Amino acid sequence: MRLEGKVAVVTGAAQGLGRACAECMAAEGAKIIVSDMNAEGGESAAAAIRDAGGEARFIACDVGDKVQVDALIAGAVEVYGRLDSAVANAGIVNFGDFLDLPEEDFDAVLRVNLKGVFLTGQAAARQMVKQGSGGTIINMSSINAVVAIPNIVPYVTAKGGVNQLTRAMALALADKGIRVNAIGPGSIMTEMLKSVANDKQAMHKILARTPLGRAGEPDEIGKVAVFLASEDSSYMTGEIVYVDGGRLALNYTVPVRE
């Protein structure tokens, strides 16, 4: 198993991409700290990993709060003795017209989606430096760091920041043996996308911009997280890996396969 004996913290892991990352990493032998503000969902995710034969504990954390993030990393070390990998996945989205977007909505998204990535990465890196044996940090970006959607301005702004933060972190930590990369998902069948799966028109728009002709599955992101956390990616740092079914390569729509 590629992550045998490793300890990983995954934020926003109660559901969706975070949970998939936690489950895939656990399946490869990592001991997982599942973190989320949703205690019920987080406990359920940790229990599911244990039921599948893995090791996992839940620690609640608001990633926009430095005190809580520091406590999360300290808690991981208290439970499992060390930290080898951190997946900064926690994120939120607010929808709204640009002209009517409240300042507090903009601030709320950047607090979690950008500041939270910074705080998680900084706290994790400090622990890894203290251990002296390197580590990996994986930030959750999005194709929306590159292609903008006008009704989620704070989200696309934060994800663009995550890309540059990833590169800056990678350069700052390279001589410490800490590799920092990001994953940029396209349309993945998480709870949000499932909510529109029965809307034929909405799904048509999604598939028309996806050359592979389907939405991705959460574990297809989790498997990339495993790769980036493992020695298989030992010469990679400062990269954003887009897992998008070909969307970013596309400059036209494609016929939907019925």
N, C-alpha and C positions, 0 to 999 in steps of 0.2 A: 504493500500500500504506500502511495506516494507521500502521505503526510503522517506516517506512523510516528508517534511520540511527540508530535507538534501540538501546540496550544494556540487556538485562534479565537479572537473576539469578532463577532459579527453584529453590527448595529442595524436596527430596523429589521430584525429577524423574526418577528412574529408572523409574518406572512410574505407572500410575493417573492421577489428576487432575493431578499435577505434570508428568508427561510430556505429557499433553494440552495443558496450558497452554503448555509450552515449544514444542511443535510448532505450535500455532495462532499463537503470537506470532511464531515464526520465519517462518511462511507469510505474515505481514503485514510482513515486512522487518526484524524485530528480530534483532540479534546476541545469541545466548543463551549464558549460562553455566549449564549443567546441573549441579546440585549434589545430592549424596546421600551417604549412608554406604555404599551399595551400589555399589562401584566398577565392577563388571562391568556392572550394569544402567545406571549412569550413562554409561559410555563407549558402551554400545550406543545409548542414547537420543540422545546427541550425534552419533554416527555416522549415525543414521537421519535426523536433521535435515540433516546435510551431504549425504547421499545424495539428499535431496529438493531440493537446491539452496540450502539455507540455510547460515548460519554458526553454529557452536556449538563450545564446548569444555566439558570436564568438569573440575570441581574438587570433590574430596571434602570433606565438612564434616559435623561433628556440631553441629547448631544449638543444642544445649544448652551448648556450650562457647564462651565469649566470644572466646577467642584464635583458635579456628578460624573463627568467624563473621567476625571482623575480617579474618582472612587471606583469606577468601572474597571479601569486598568489595574488598580491596586487589588480589587476583588478577584480578578482573573488570576493574578499572581498568588493571592492567598489560597485560592481553591486548587490551582494546578501547579503552582510553583514557578511558573515562567510565562513568557509570552513570545510567540514566534511569528504570528501573523495577525493583522487587523484588517477587517473589511469594513470600510466606512460607507455603509449603504443607506442609512436612515435618510428619508426625504419626504417632503410634502409638496403639494401643488395647489395653487389657488387660480381659479379661472376668472377672467374679467376683461372687459374692454380697456385698452390702454388709457384712454382719456378719462375713464372713471375709476381707475385702479387706486384703491386707498393706500396711503403710505404704509399703514400698519400691515397690510397684506404683503407688500413688497418686502418689508423688513422681516416678517415672520418666515417667509420662504428662504431668504438669504441666511437667516439665523441658523436654520436647520441644515439646509442643503449645501451651504458653503462654509460658514463658520463651524458648523458641526464636523465637517470633514477635516478642517484645519485642527480643531481641538482634539479630535480622535487620533489623527496622525501624529500630532505633536506629543501627546501623552504616551501613545504606543512607542514612538521612536525613542523617547527618553528612557522607557523601560528596557528597550532592546539595547540601547547604548550601555546602560547600566549592566546588563547581562554580558555584553561583550562578544556576542556570537551572531550578530546580524539579525536579519528578519525580513519580512515582506509586508508591505502595506498596499492594499487594493482599494482604490476609490471608485465609487459608482458614478460614472458620468452618464452621458446619453448622446444619441445622435443629435438631440436638440441643443447640444453645445455648438453644433455646426450649422444645422438648418433651423431657422427660427419659426415659431408658431406665435402669431400676434396676440392670442388670448391667454397665453401663459408666460407673460413677459418676465416675472420674477424667476420662474423655473429655468427658462432658457438662459437667462443672465447668470444664474448660479452655476449651471452646468458648464457654461463657458469658462467661468472662474475655476471650476474644479479641474478642467484640463490644464490651465496654466499653473494652478497650485500643485498638481501632480508633477509637472515638469520641474518646478522650483524645488519641491520636496526631494525629488529624485537626485537632483544635483547637490543639494545640501547634505544629503545622507549617504551618497555613494561611497565616500571614504570610510563610512562606519559599517559597511557591509549590509546596508539596508536598501532593498530594492523597492521602488514605488512605481506602480502602474495603475491604470484605470481601465474600466470596462465601459463601453458605450453601447447600451442596448438599443435596438430598434423597437418594433412592435412585438411585445412579448405578451403571451396569454396569462397575464396576472388577473387579479380580481377586477381591476378597473376595465381591462379590455374585455373580460368575460361579460361585463355588464352591458356591452353593446354588441356582443357576438350574434344576437338574434336580430339585430337591425341590419337588414340586407344592404341598405344604402351606405351605412357607416362602414361596414366590413368591406364593401366594394371599394371605397376610397382607400382603405388601408392596404388591401391586396393589390390595387392598381399601382401602388408606388413600391411594391415589394417584388423584385424579380424572381425570388424563389417561390412566390405564389402562396405563401402561408405565413401565419404568425409564428413567432418562436415560442418555445416552451421555457418555463423558468429554469429547469435543470440544464438547459443549454447555456445559460449564463453561469449557473453553479459550476459546471464543468470547466469553464474558462477561469473561474476563480481558483479552482483546484490547480490548474496549470500555472497560473501566476504565483500561487503560493508555494509551488513545488520547485525542485531543482531542474525540472524540465525547461523552465524559463530562466535559468541561472544567468544568462547574458542579456537579459531584458530589464531595462529600467527607464522611466520617463516616457513610456509608451501608452497610448490610448488604443485599446483593442475594440474595434467596432464589430458588434455581433448583430447584424441588421438585415440579413437576408438579401443583401446587395443594394439596399436603399440609397446609401450615400454615393454609390457609383452611378446612379441612374439620373439621366437628364430628360426623361420623358416617362409617361405612364405606360403600363403594359396591359394587354388584354387580360381580364380576370378569367382564370380557368374554372369553368362551371363544373 
